[in-house]
Amino acid sequence: MSVSGKLSTLRLPPLPTLGEIIKLYNLRAEKHLSQNFLLDLRLTDKIVRKAGDLKNAYVCEVGPGPGGITRSLINADVEELLVVEKDTRFIPGLKMLNEASNGKVRIVHGDILTYRMDRAFPNHLKKKWEDDPPNIHIIGNLPFNVSTPLIIKWLENIANRDGPFTYGRTQMTLTFQKEVAERMTASTGGRQRSRLSIMCQYLCNVKNCFTIPGSAFVPKPEVDVGVVHFTPLIKPQIEQPFKLVEKVVQNIFQFRGKYCHHGVANLFPEEQRLKLTEKILMLADVDPTKRPRELTISHFRNLCNVYRQLCDEDPNLFTYNFREELRLKKLHRVTHEAS
């Protein structure tokens, strides 16, 4: 068979266009669900190419909607495509794609935030963490309202090697608001350097692949969209429990524009604050007058390691919550004034 003949066998048989499917099933992007359809198949093909060679791969697509990326994935000759879609309105169109692909599409009507990804694929695909990534990919044009909580959940899964990462270092290619994508990949000192930069980069090799203009989506969002590729690292850059790293990073970035010692201080109860803030900064070799965005991952590693030592010496430290202390003080003041 000629090369052109081979290529033609990979394409889907004639199907209604995405626009026709949207009309056929009266589909509308729901604003309250942050839905934006990507109907340009050249762009969905480009997203799929950024995931790598998907021939014979097992893929989970998150929130396929009317099925733009779904079509591009089938045309990439994947072995099996699992689609997880919460919105029932899209199921009939996805069933049509499944029939056209000779049953390659497995449709799950459910919420990706609660779906058991650790059971999604055959066990024979599992790889050791130190090996190359498994032949499994997560791909999706994520609704803006779930994208950040979802990536934080998956980062915790990476740290714990569970969920989609029970199979090994599963790769992800996902869309985010352009500003969020820039935060994830921002380097030390960069304007967009944030909590998300540290949480993503200490666990993954993160690449901002390309930007899709908002005008390519229906309806057009007020922002452009970034396509980001994640490959979990064999060895995390900070080897402490995820919740501990998250707490340290969150506290430090609470005061983005101030010196970092302000955020570090919030890790400690008032009566120990001054002494322990000085101690952790000295032992971690961190300049208290650096801004949070000026701190490297090595700085955060040192801070997390020292904080862990302090928590081991005093287990009550880890449960201390600065915001909760403020809330109780405010409640006490209001109660006192009322009496």
N, C-alpha and C positions, 0 to 999 in steps of 0.2 A: 504494500500500500504506500502511496506517495505521502510526503510530509503533509501536504495540504489535505489529503484524504484523512490522515490520522487526526489532524486538527479539527476537521469538520465533525468527526465522530464524538468529539468532546463537548460540542455545543449542545445546548438544550434544543429540543424540537420547537417549532413555532409555537409561541405562547402569546397570550394577551400581553401588551406592554404594561409596565408598572402603572402608567396613567390610566389604562383601561381597567386594570384590576381595582384601582382606587375608585373608579366610577362604578364598576360592576358591583362591588360590595359596599358602596357608599361610605368609603373610609375617609375620616377626617383626622388630622393630627390634633390631639387633645392638648390644649394649652396647660391644663392643670396637671397633666402627666409629663410635661416638658418634652413632648414628642415633636421631632422634626424629621421629615422623610428626606432621604437622599436618593434621588431618582435618576441621576446621571450615571449610567453604567460604566462610563470611562473612569469615573472617580471611585466607584465601588470596586472595579477591577484593580485600580491603583492601591487601594487599601489592602486588598487581598495579596497583591504582589509584595507589599512591605512585610507581610507575615513570613515570607520565604517560600520555598518550594513545598507546595501542599499536595502534590501528587501522592495518592494513597495515604494521606494523613487523616487522622480523626480530629474533627473540629467541633467545638461548641460555639455556636453563635448566640450572643446575648441580645434579646430584644430585636428580632428580625423585622418586625413591622410588616410592611407590604412586600418585603423580600428582595430588595435591591442587592445587598451584599450576599444574600442567600444564592441568587442566580450566579454571581461572580464566583462563589465558592464551589458550586456544582461544576461550573465550567473549568475550574482549576483541577478537576478530576480527583477530588477528595474521596477517600474510602467510605467514610460515613460522616454525615453532618447532623449533629444534634442541635435543634433550635429550641430555646427556652423563651416562650412568649407569654406574658401575663395577660394581654388584652385579647379576649375571645374574638373580637372583630377580624383579627388577622389570620385566624386559623384556617378558614376555607381557602384563602389564596395560597397559604403554605402547603396545604394538602394537594393543591393543583401542581405545585412545584415538585412535591414528592412523587406524584404519579409520572410527571414528565422526566424525572431523573431515575426511573425504574426502582423506586423505593430507597434511595440513598438518604432521604431526609427523615430523621426521627423527631417527631414533634412532641414537645412537652408543654402542656398548658400549666404554667406555674411561675412563681416569683424566684428569680435568680438569687435573691438575698437569702432564701431559705432552702433552695434546691440542693440536694445532696450530691455535690460534684464528685465526691470520693467514690461514688458507685456508678458514675456515668459511662465509664469505658471498660473494655475487657482487661482483666488482670495481666494478660500476657504483654501488655504495652508498658508495664511498669519498668522503670530504670532506677539504678542506684543514683543517689544524689550527686555523686562525684562524676558520673558518666555524662555523656552528651544528653541534651534535653530529649524527652520522649517524643514520639511522633504524634503529639497532641497539641492542639492550639486553641486558645480562647480568643474570639474575635467579636467585635460589636460596635455599633453606633449607639452609644449609651445615652439614654435620656439624661439631661443635665441634673435632674433632681436626685438621681441615684448614683451618679458617677463617682463622687468623692467617697460616700460611705461604702460603696462597693469595692473600690480599690483599697481602702483601709482594711476592709474585711479580708481581701485576698492577700494583702501584705502580711497580715497576722497569720493567715494560712501558710504563707511562705516560711515565716519564722518558725512555725510549729510543724511544717512539712505535712500538713493535712489538707482536707478539702481537695481542690483540683491538683494539689501538689503531692498527694500520696503516690502519684505516678512518676514523680521526679520533678525536674526543673521545667515545668510546663511554661511555654511562652505565651505572651498575651499581646494582642494588637488591638488597641481601643481608642475611641474618640472622646475628647474632652473639650470644654470651652478653651479657646486659645490661651487665655490667661492661666488656666489651671495646668495646661500642658507645659507652659513656660515655667511655672513654679516647680513642676516635677523634675525638670531638667536643668534648673538654674544652678550656676556654679557659685562658689564661695565669693561673697562680696557683691553678687549681682542684685539688681533692683528687685527681682522676683523671688529671691532666695527666701524660703519659708519653711514651716514645719513639714509640709508635703515634700519639699526637696530632700530633707534629711531622711524621712521615713521611706521614701522610694529608693534613694540612692544607697542607703546602708545595706539594703537587701537585694537590689537589682542593678543590672546594667540597663539604663533607661535612655531611650533615643527618641527625640522629637522628629518624626519622619517627614511630615509636610503639613501645610496648613490648607484647609478647605474654606473658601470664602462663604460667608453666611448666605450669599445669594444663590448658592447651589442647593440649598435646602428648601423644602416646602412644609410649613410656612417658613419664611426667612427669619432666622433668629437675629437678635440684636448684636450678636458677636460672631466672630469667625471660629472655626473649629480646628483643633490640632489632633493629628493622628500620632499616637505614642506606642512604641514597642518596648516590652519588658522581657528581659531574660533574667531569672533568678540567679544570684551569684552562688558559686559552690560554697564559699565561706562568707558569711555576713561580715560587714565591716565593723559591726558592734556585736559582740557575743554576750548579750544579756537578754533576759526575757522581754518579749515584745512590749508588754504593758509597762515595764520599767522604762524602756527607751521612750515610749510614747509619752509617759508622764514627764520625764526630764525635758524632752523636746517641746512639748506643749507649754510647759511653764516658762521656758526661756523665751519662746516666741510670743508670749502674752504681751510683752512690751517691745514690739519690733523696733521702734525708733529710739529706745533708751539703751543705756549700757546694760550688758548682759547680767550684771550682778543683781539687778532688780528682779529679773525672772528667776534666777537661781535661788534668791532669798525666799521665794514663795514655796519652795520645796519643804521648808522647815517651819515648825511651830514658833510662835512669837518669842517665847522665852529662850529658845535656842538659836534663833534666826541669825543673829550677828556672828556668833561664834562659829556655827556650822557653815555659814556662807563663806566666811574667810577660809575655813579649813578646806572645804571642797575645791574652791578656786585655787588655793595654793597647791594642794596635792595633785590636782588635775593639770596644773601649770597653764591656767587660763587667765589672761589679762582681764580684770574685772571691767575695764573701760572699753572693751570691744563691743560692738553692736552684735545682736544675734546673727545677722546675715554675714558677719565677718568671721564667724566661727567655722572651722573646717570639720569634716566628719571625724578627724582624729581628736579634735577638741571635744566633740560630743562623746566619742568613745571613752576618753579619759574621765569626763564628767559622769557618765553612766557607771563606769567601773568603780569610781570612788563612792558614788551614791549607793551602789550595791553594798559596798563594804560598810557604809554607815548604817544601812538598813539591816544588815546582818548583826551589827552590834546593838541596834535598837529596832526591833520588828515593828514597833508602833509608827515609825517614821514613814513607812511605805503607805500606810492607810491614811496618813494626814492629808487633808484636802484644804488648800487655802481658800477656795471659793466657799466651801461649806462653813469654814470658820467665819468668813465675812457675813454669810447668810445668818448664822446663829447670833452674831453680834448685833446685826440689824434688827433681828426678831426680838432680842433682849431689850434693845433700846426702845423699840416701839411699844413693847409690853410695859416697860418702866414708865414711859411717858403717859401711857393710857391709865396707869394706876395713880 
